[in-house]
Amino acid sequence: MRNRCGFSAKPALIGAGWGVIGDVVTGGDRHYLHGDRATQRTLGDESAPVGTLGETPPTMSMIGTSVVRVEDPALLTVGGMYVDDVGPSDALHAVFVRSSMAHAQITEIDISEAEAAPGIVGVFTAAALSLQARPPSMPMFNQAMCRTWLANDRVRYVGEPVAVVVAETPAAGVDAAELVAVHLEPLEVVIDPRRACDNEVILFADANTNVVFELGSAVQGQQDHDDLFEDCDVVANLSMVNHRMAVAPIEPRAAVAQWADDDGTQRLTQWSCTQFPHRTRDELAEAMGVEPHQVRVITPDVGGGFGGKNGAYAEDMVVARVARHLGRAVRWTETRTENMVGQSHARSLRYDATIGGTADGRIIAYRLDVIQDAGAYPNIGAALPIFTRLMAPGVYAIDAVAFSSVSVVTNTTPVGAYRGAGRPEATSVIERIIDVFAAEVGLDPVEVRRRNVIAADAFPVVSVTGADMDSGDYIAAIDAVMEAANYDELRAEQQRRRADPEARLLGLGWCTYCEITNPIGGSEFAQVVLRPDGSVLVLTGSSSHGQGHHTTFAQLASEVTGMAIDQIEVRHGDTDEVARGSGTGGSRSLQVGGSAVHRACEDLVVQAREVIADMLEADPADIVLVADSGTFSVAGSPAITRTWADLAAHIVATSADPLQAIDDFSPPAATFPFGAHLSVVEVDRQTGEVTILRHLACDDAGTIVNPAIVDGQVHGGVVAGIAHTFLESVEYDDYGNPLTTNFMDYAIPSAAELPNIERIEMQTPTDRNPLGAKGIGEAGTIGAGPAVHNAVVDAVSHLGIRHIDMPLGPRRIWQAMRNAEA
């Protein structure tokens, strides 16, 4: 089975666990799986069906149980409800007019013909909406690099919105948008971030530089001299590209905005596909010049986020502004091509790395210099080198680390966060140069890793770059993978194939990594309410877009209260209903949001004991909750019991206030999941085609609540890492024209191109939350990409090849082999 990119997998290895509901559950996987479509019900729509799992007995322990996702029955029967499905039915339709040039001066925008087109309510430019240029939201960025939501003087990338057409129907809007004449005077284009550093082509005249943000060169750790590598027997260098990719979620961006009078005050309701409802609310309020309580954000089903939906975009602001201007609801849903050029891209770095150590493989020093492509306007991507610096040494005990970075603007789509956000960027280069170093000292790459990882008894430990790491056992993870893979036999098979000129080459690639999850910190909100029918409503500030929150958080509530899962409803995503929240990103949901739910449920049980004690005329200290049945009794008198339903009925009968508990959990520090991946690949000597034979993944995420959901998260992450390494690449020509604007040109893999993933479970709990849980959503991406990259280079390393840049298409691999032979 093979796609046009020449990347294939063994048919016998395909299919196990991919998108199979009730077998291996898909958790937030991006392009290929049902896991993107997850929510229990659309907030604000009480008639929407709620998925339940009535057959799950309350007597089973909920922690560590593979409960089938409660989200999926509704999704598989009536389907999801996304932003394009909700909101006022009479809303107008917004269509954006976008720049066709990467860099140009706007000399005129003629909207007269479009305004006269049938079905058009209005055509608006920045001037018509009185839009002002705004500096970057992050104060560390160059504040002279301002942006107007609709470009009004200069365009800086293809796809930048210039005007918006508002129409009665989508078709009328599209037709009229083609009548808007945008007159552009071309300017010189800069695509390469290395060239942007030269400042020969300046994107922002007021800034007089292309530099957005810098982390100056600094050495951290033990060093007594200026030359970092003076005491090293062996020094290896690597220049490497981590290429640009698109987030490409199943659901593109969308918004519906409606203003209404609320006691004499205009109030905005905006339906948004976002990972952070409360953050989006606050951004909209600031942009519209109103208070946060005057904005309500509703997040229905979200078809994938992955970092690309971490806040409001310029189009979201324009839709809200136009809706207020017209006094009518306005909706917008972008096309796939708009998404490929308009939603933030990811990665796009250039590295220069040096590593040095002893002849027996001990690493002493490491230097990493990074150029981060920020795209046309400063976005969160420009700040990600902060995380890259923090995680630069990875899992290794290195005496001294030097790091510097510069983030620069280019005439390309702005760069934001994507699955891992700064941590994969650190891991990809350290794991590649470890293999280069291993080749220089003549050791197996896994042996170099074993000799240099931080020892298990060193934890907790603060790394040389300041990472406050909680727990880890890296050797145990490596050993588990080696044993499962029968590693020595694989190496022997590799030698046999190299000796046979007709055999396909075998490559073994390692990645041993750690990451920081919940890296920005912050608290999360949970509210638990006992309803009159005896069921429980859980409100969470976390936001689900495929991760399985409704199942996992219900499991946590069930574990504490003893209730069956079908008596527990989890809701999120409505800023009027959920008081506050930090949203979902950085693999924070379970360890922070789940901990808040867990603690709130414990508080609810304490309150319940007080009321039950009154009902049974006993001391609250003597009230016992029998977890396996969800019933209360007096210690020593188990025959007399009361249920949660009895408690709820008593509260109703006595007109007492409903029982509820609120918790805002703020962890003391981030957590540091880790893992070891081994990828086994074949490379065709004649064509450079790669076949992934096996991929083994040992990813430790602390305490596991639902193993099936963890499997799904790891599977999705591994796929994302492999896809980026081989297939997914955003390409531009020399004039800044994007060449990958749809799924015909941008290579999205399917299950048919991927191997079976052999997951090895490992649990090293943390003490930084009551669950002992760490993040898992990004782990597979961080581990898989470098492992498969190293495997391909390992397959051809006997030819003297030390590195091949991504994406690893067959042509690039074939050319490297031909060059080596020459």
N, C-alpha and C positions, 0 to 999 in steps of 0.2 A: 504494500500500500504506500503510495507516494504522491506528494503534491508537486506542483510545478517548480518548487524551489529545490527539489532534489534532496529532501529530508524525509526519512522514512522510519518505520518501526516494524519489527517482526509481527506478522498477523497474529501469531499465537500469543503475543504479549499484549494485545490491544483489548480494551473494553472492560476489564475488571474494575468495577466500582465507579465508572464514569456516568454520573447523572442518574444512578439507579436509586430511586426513592425507596427506602425500606431495606436496602442492603448496605451500601456505603453511602452515607448522606453527603450531598454536595454542599460545601460551606463557603459561600461567597465567591465561587469560581466565576471567571470573568466572561469569556466569550462563548463558552461551550456547554455550561451546565445549568440546571434549573436553580441552583443555589442563589442566583442573582435576584430571584423573584420571591422575596420573603417578607411577609408581614401578616399578623394575625387578623387584623381588620383595619380598614381605612378610618382614621380618626375623623370624627364628625359624621360618620355614616353608621349609625347604630344598627341598621338593617343588614349590614354586610355580614356574611357568614364567618363564624369563628371556627378555626380548626381545633379539634379536640383529640384526645387520645384516651378514650374512656376505658380501653382494655388494659391500661397500665395500672397495676394494682398499687394501692397506697402502701402496702407492706414492704415493697422492695426499697432498698437503699437507693437514693437518687444520685449520690455522688459516685462517679465512676461507672454509671449505667448508660448504655447506648440506647437511649430513648429515641424513637423515631420522631422526626421533627413535626411539631404540631402545626407548623405553618403550611405544610405541603398539601393536605387534603383540599383546602380551598383553592390553592394555586393550580392543582391538577384537575379541578372540576370546573369551577366558575372562572378561574383565572385571577390575575392580580389587578389592582387598581393603581394606575400610575398617574403622574401629573396630567398627562394628555387626556385622561379619562374623567377627571374631576373638575370642579369649579362650575361657574355659571354657564348654562347652555347657550346663552345669548351673547357670550363674550366676543369681542372683536378679535381679529387675528393679526399679529405683528409679523412682518417679514423684513429682515435686515438687508440692506444694500452694503456690500462688502468690497474692500479694496481688491483690485485685480493686479496691483503692483506691490512689490516688497518695500520699496522706498521711493517716495515721490512727494512733491509739493502739491497740495490741493489748490488749484487756481479758480475753480468754480464748481458748484453743485447745482445743476438745473433740475428742479423738481416739478416744473410747470406741467409737462406732459403727463407725468405720473399722477398729479393731483386731479387732472381732468378725466382720468380713466374711470370706467364704470365700477361701482362697488367700493370706491375708495373714500374713507372717512378723513384721512389726513396723511401727509408725508412730512416727516420731521427731520431736521438736521440739528447739530449741536446748537447753532444759533437760535433756531426756532424754539428749542426747549430751554434756552438760557443755561446751557451746560458750561461749567467752568473746568479748567485744567486742575487736576488734583495730584498732589505729591504721593509717593508710595506710602502705604499704610505702616510699613515697618520703619521706625525712625533710624535704624542703622544704615538704611539704603540711601543712596545719593538722592537728596530731596529735590534736586533740579530736574529729575527725570519724571516730569509730570505727564498725566494722561487725561484726556477728555473721553467720556464714555462713548461718544461718537466723535471720530476724528474730525477736526475742523481746520487744521492748517497743514498737517503732514501725516501721511500714512507710513507705517513702519514695518508692516508684514502683510502678506497676502491673506485676506480673510478678515482684516480689521474692520469692524463696523463703522460705516460712514453716515448712513441715514437709516431711518426705519419707516416702512410703509404700514399703515393700519387700515385694514379692509374688513368688509363684511364676511368674506370667505377666504380661505387659504389660497384658492386658485386666483382670485382677483388680486390678492396681495403679491403673489409671485409674478403675475403678468405686469403689474404696475412697477414692481421693483426693477424690471428690465428696462423700463422707460426713464429711470433716473440717470441722468448724464453726469458722471463724475469726471471732471477734466483734471488730469494729473500731469505734472511736469517731472519726468523721471530723475532720480538722484542715484548716485553710486551706491551699490549694494554691498554689504558685508555679511557673509554667511558663516565663515570660519571663525570660531572664537579666538584662535591664536592671532589671526589677523586683526580682530577687534581690539586686542590688547595694544596694537601699534598706534591706535587712535588716528589712523590716516583718514578713515571715514567716520565722522562723528554723527551719531544718531540724535543727540540732544544738544543743540547749540549752546543752551544756557549752562549745561553741565561741563562742556568743553573736554569731555572724556567719555569713554564707554564703560568705565569702571563703576559698577554698582556698589560693590561691597568687597572688602579685603580682610583676610586674616593674615597678618604679617608673619614672616618667618620667625619661628621660635623653636628652641630645643627644650624638650622636657625629659627629665630623668637624669641618670648618672652620667656625667661627662666632665672631664677635667681639662679639656683642651678644645680648641676651635675646630679641629678636624674630627668630625663625627666618626670617621671610619679609619682613623690612624692605627688603631690596635687590631684591625681585622685582617685575618689571613686571606679571606675571600670576599670580594665585593662584586655584586651583580647589579646591573642596571636594566630598566624596562621603561620604555615609552609606550603608552597604551591609550586607546580610544574606547570610551564607554558611550556607545552611540545613542542617538535620540530615538525615542519611541513614543507612541500614542497610548493614552489610557484606554480608549476604545471600549467603554462599557456597552452593554446591550441596550440600555436606555440612554439616548442622548440627553443633552440638557433641555430643560423645559421650565416654564413658569406661567402662572396665572395670577394676575393682580386685580384686586377689586377694592375700591374705596367706598366707604359708607359713612353716613352720619351717625355718631354715637353720642347722644346727649349733647349735641351741638359741636362735637369735635370730630373732625375727619379721622377715620381709622382705616388702616390698610390691612387687608387679609391677602396673603400671598401663599399660594400652593407652590412648593419648591421641591425639586429632587436634590436634596443636600444631605451630607453626612452630619451637619451641625445645625440643627434647627434654631437653637437659641443664638448662636453666633450669627447666623444669617439674619435673624430678626434684628439684632443689634446693628448689623451693617446696613440693613435697609433703613432703620430708624435714623441713623446718622446721615445717610445719604439723602433721605427725604426731609431732614430737618425737623423730625418729630421725636417724641419720647418713646422709649422701647415699649411702654404699655399701649401705645397707639398702633402697634404692629403685631399682627398675629401671623405666624408662619405655621403652615400645616404641611407635613411631609407624609404623603401616602407611601405606597410601595416604591422602592427605589431600586432600579435595575442595575446595580453595581455602582460603587463609588471609587474605591482603591486609591483615595487621595485626591483624585481629580474633581471631586464634588465637595471640597472642604470649605466652601464659602460661596458668597455671591459673586457673580461675574458682572461685567459691564452691561450685558444684555438684560440681566435681572433688574438692574437699577433703571434702565431705560423703560422697560415694560411697566414698572411701577410708576415712573414719572409720567408716561404717556397716559396711563389709566387715570391718574389724577387730573391731568390736563383736559382729557375728554369727558371725564365724569362717567365713564363706562368701563366695565371689566375688559381686560385685554389678556389674551393668551398667546404664548409663543412656544413652539417646539421646533428645534433645529433639525435639519436633515443630517444624514450620515456624513456627507461631505463637509457641511458646516462644522460638525463635531470634530472632524479630523484636522481642521485648520483653526478652529476657534477654542476648543477646550484645551487646557494646558497640556503641554507635552512633558516628557520626563527624561531623566538621566542626562545625556549630552555633556560629557566631561572629557577633558584631556588630562592624562597623568604623565608625570615624570617621576619615577621612583628609583631609589637606590637602597640596597640592603647589604649588610656586611656581617661577617661572623668568623668563626674559627673553622679550621679545616675538618674538624670532626662534626660539623653541622650545628654548632651552637650560635644562635643569632645574637648579635651584640647591639646593632644600630640599624635604624630604618629612617629614611627620609622620603617624604611624599610632597610633591608640589602639584597643585590642582588648578586647572582653568575650568571654571563652571560657566557654561553657556546659559544665560538668563533668558534668552529670547528678547523680544522687542521692548518689553516693559518689565520692571522689577516685580517679581512675584515670589512666592515662598521658595521656589527652586533656587533662587540666588542665595538664600540663607542656609541651604542644606549642607554646605561644607562645614558648618558648625558641628553637625552630627558626624560627618566624615572624619573630622579631626578627632572627635571624642573616641570613635571606634577604630581609629587608624591601626593600632597594633593588634586588633582582633583578639584572639585567644592566647596570644603569645607573651611570654615574660621577656620583654626586650628592655635592655638597660636604658637606651636613649632613643627618643623619637623626635624628629623634626618635621614640621608641617607648615605649609603656607598655601593660601588659595587666593584667587582673584575671580570674581564673578563679573561678567561683562555682557552688555547688550549686543544683540545681533538682529538682523532683519528676518526673524523667524517667529513663529508662535511662541508666546511666553511659556517658560518652563515652570512647572509646579511640582507637587508631590505625587509619588506613585509607590505603591506597595513596597515599603521599606524605607523610602524617603531619607536618603543620606547614609543609611546603614549598608544597603547592598553596594553603594558606591565605594564605601571603605573596604568591604569584604572582597569585591571583585579584583582589586589591585593587589592587596596583601596576599590573597590566595594564589594569584598568578605568579607573583614574584617569589613566593616560597618555592614553587616548582622550578623556577629559573635558578634559584639558589641551590636547590637540591641537585640539579644537573651539574652545577659548577663543582660541588663538593663530592659528587659521585655517590649519592645516597638515594634510596627510594624516597619519593616525596612523603609517604606516610611516616617514614622513620624520622625525617626532619621535623615533622609536626609533633610526633611523640616526644622528641627531645626538648621541645621548646614551649609546649603549652603550659599554662599556669596549673600548678598542682592542686588537686582537690582539697588538700588540707590547708591551703592558703586562704580559702574563703572564710569570711568576706574579705575582699581585697579592693584597694583603689589602684586602678591601672596607672601606668606612667603618664597617660593623657588625662587623668582625672575621672575616669569612669568608676563609680562607686558600686562595685559588682557584688551581688548578694550570695549566689551559690552556683556551683558548677562542678562537673566531673568529666572533663574533656577526654581523658584517657579511656574512661569506661565507654563513652560514646564511640570512640574510634575502634576500640576492641570489639564492641558489639557488631559494628558494621563489618569489620574484617572477618569475624567468625561466620556471620551470615552469608558473606560473599564467597567464602572459601578462597581468600585472597591469594595465598601462595600458589594455588593451582591456576588462578587467573594469570598471574605473572608467568608461570611456566607455559601456559597456552600462548601468551603473547610472544614469547621467544620462539615457539614452534612455528607460529605464523610468519614471523619475520624471516625465518629460514626458508619458507616456501614462497617463491615468487608468484604463485597463482592464488595464494590465500589473501583474503581481506585482512587488513591490519587491525589489530586489537588495541584499544586504548583504555586506560584506567585513570579516572580523574577524581581527586579528593577535594573536598572543601570542609574545613573545620572552622566553625564560626560562632560568634556570640553576637547578640544584638541588644539594644536598649528598647524596652517597651514602656509605653506611657512616658515618653522622653520629656514632654513639656510639663508633665505633672498636672496639678489641679485636682479638684474634687469631682465627685459625681453624686447626683441626687436620686433618691428613691423614696417613694411613698407607697405604703401598703394599707389598703382599706378593707375591712370586713363588711361585706354587703348584706342587706337584709335577708337574702336567701341562703346565707352561710358560705357563699363563695368569697374569693379574695380577688381584688383588683390590685395589680402591681403597676405603678407608673414609674418609668425610668427616664432619666435624662440622656441615656445612651440611645443611639439611633441605629436600627438594623437595616442593612441593605444586603442581606444574604448570609449573615453570620450565624443565624439560629438563636437570636436573643430570646425569642418567645419560648422556645423549648428549654434552653439552659437556665434562664432566670426562673421559669416555672419549676424546674427541677430543684433549684436552690430554695425556693419558697416551700416546696413540698417536703424537702428534707427537714426543714425547721418546724413546719406546722403539722406535718403528718397528713395533710390533705392530698387527695388524688389530683393529678395534674389537670384533669378536666374540670376541676373546681377553681382553677387559678387562671386568670386572664392577665396577660402582659400587654400594656399599651405604651406608646411613645409617640413623639413626633408632632405634638400639637402644643405650641407654646402657651396657649391659654389654659390647657388642661394640666400640663406638666410645668411646675413652677419655675424650674431652672434646669440647666443641664449643660454638660461640656461636650456632648456628642461622641461620635465614634471615629477614632483615628489613632494611629500609633499603637495598635494592638492593645488598647486599654480597657475594652468593654468589660470582660469578665473580672479582671483583677481589681478594677475600680468600681464600675457600675454594678457588677455582680456582688461585690463585697457590700455595697450600700444596700442592695436588696436583702442580702443575708442578714445584715445587722438590723434592718428595719423589721424583718420578720421575727427576729429574736425579741425585739421590743414589743411587737404585737402579742407575742406569746406571754410576755410578762404582764401586759395589760389584761389579757384574757384570763390569766390565773386569778387576778384580783376580782374580776366579775364572777367567775366560777366559784371562787371561795364564798362570795356573798350568796350565790344561788344554793350552795351546799352547806352553808353555815359552818365554814371551816376556816382555818388559818391559811392565807395565801401561800405560806411556805410549805404547806402540806399538800398543795395541789400538784398533781403529777400529770404531765402530758405523755400519753403513750404514743410514741412516734410511729409505730407500725400500724396504728389504727386511727390516729388523729383524734383520739378521745381523751377527755380529762377525767381524773378520778382523785379521790382522797387517798393518800398513802396509807396502805394497810386495809383499804376498803375498795378493792378493784371492782366489786359487783355493781357499785353505783357509779354511773358514768354520765358525762355530758359531752355532746358533740359541738363542733363549731356552729352547726345549724341551730342547736338548742341555744347556744350563746347569742347568736344573732336574733333569734326569735324573742329572747328575754330582753334584749336591748330595745327592740321595737315595742314590745309590750309595756316597757317602763318609760318609754319616750326618752331614753338616755341618748347621749351623743354617740354616733357610730365609733367603733374602735378604729383607730388608724395610727400609723407610726411613720415618722419621717426620718431619714438619715442622709447626711452628706458625708460621704467617706472620702478622706484625703489621705493617701498613703504617705508614709514618711520619705519614700524615695522610689525611684524607678526600679524595675526588675530587669534581669539580664538572661533571657532564654538563650539556649545554645544548641548546637547539634553537629553531627558529622554526616556528610553525604558522600557516596561513592557512585560514580556513573561509569558504566561499561559500554563502550561504543565500538562499532566497526567503521573503518574508512576504506572505501573502494580505491585501490591503487590507481585505477585508470581514469576515474571520473571525479574523485573527491567527495562522492556522496557519503553521508554519514547515516548510520543506523544505530539507534540507541537500543542495546540489548537488554540492559538492566539499569534500574536506578534505585539505590538503597538509601533510605533517609531515616536517620535517628534524630528526631527533634524533641528536645526536652522543653516542656512548657509548665513545669511545676505540677501541681495537683491537676488532674484531668477530671472534669465534671462529666462530660459526655464524650466518650472515645470516638463515637461515630462522627460527631461534628468536628472533632479535632482531626480525624482522618480526612474529612472533606476539606478542611482549611489547609492542611498540609498538601493534599493533592492539588488544590487550586494554586497554591503558592509554587509548587514544583513546576507545574505547567507554565506559570508566568515566567519563571526563571529560564526554563528551557526555550520558550518561545522567543524571549528577548535575545537569547544567545544565538539562535539560528535564523529566525524568521522576521521578527517584528522590527522594522527600521523605517523611520521617517526620513525621506530623501527630498532634497531640493536641488534644482539646477543652479548654475552660476548666477542667475538673475533673481534668485529667491523664489522661483515658482515651485510650489509643492508638487511632487510627483507621486505621492501616495495618499490620495484623497478619498479612497473608498476601499472596500474589502476585496476588490479585484486586484488592486495594486499593493495594498498593505496586507502582508501575509498573516492571516489569523489561522492558527492551527485548529484542528478538530481532534477528537479522541483517536481517529484513525492514524494520526501522525505521532502518537505518543506511546511510550512504553507503559507496562504495568509498574506501579510504584510500590516497592517493597518497604513498608513502614515498620520500623523497629521502635517499640514504645519504651520510653524512659521518663521517670518522674523524679525531679529533684526540687522539692517544694521550697518556696521562699518564705521568709518570716515578715514580709513587708505588707501582707494583707491577711485577713482571717481565713481566707480560703487556701492560702499557699500557692495561688495560681500565678502564672506568668502569661504573657501574650503568646499567640500562635499564628495569627493571621498572615504575618509577613515572613515567618521563618523559612518556609519552603522556598520562597523566591530568593532569599539571601543565600541559602545553601546550594540550590540546584544550579544556578547560572555558572558560578565558578567551577563547580564539579564537572559539568559537561564540557565547559571550555577547556579545562585542564585535560580531560579525557581525549579530546580531539588532538591537542598538541602532543600529548603523550603517545598517541598512536603513530605519529610521524617523527617523534623526537630522535629516533635512531638515524634519521637522515641529517641530523644537525640542526633541525628546526627548533627554535626556543620559544617562539611566540607567533600567533596569527591573530590579527585584530577581528573583533566582532563587526557585523554579524557573520557567522561562520557558514556562508553559502558554499556549495561545492566548487564553484569557480575559484573562489579565494583559496580554498584548501588545495585544489589541483594546481593552482599557480605557485603556491608555496612549495609543493613537492617538486614541480618542474624546476623552479629556481634552485632548490637544494641539490637536485641531481646535476644541474649544469655547473 
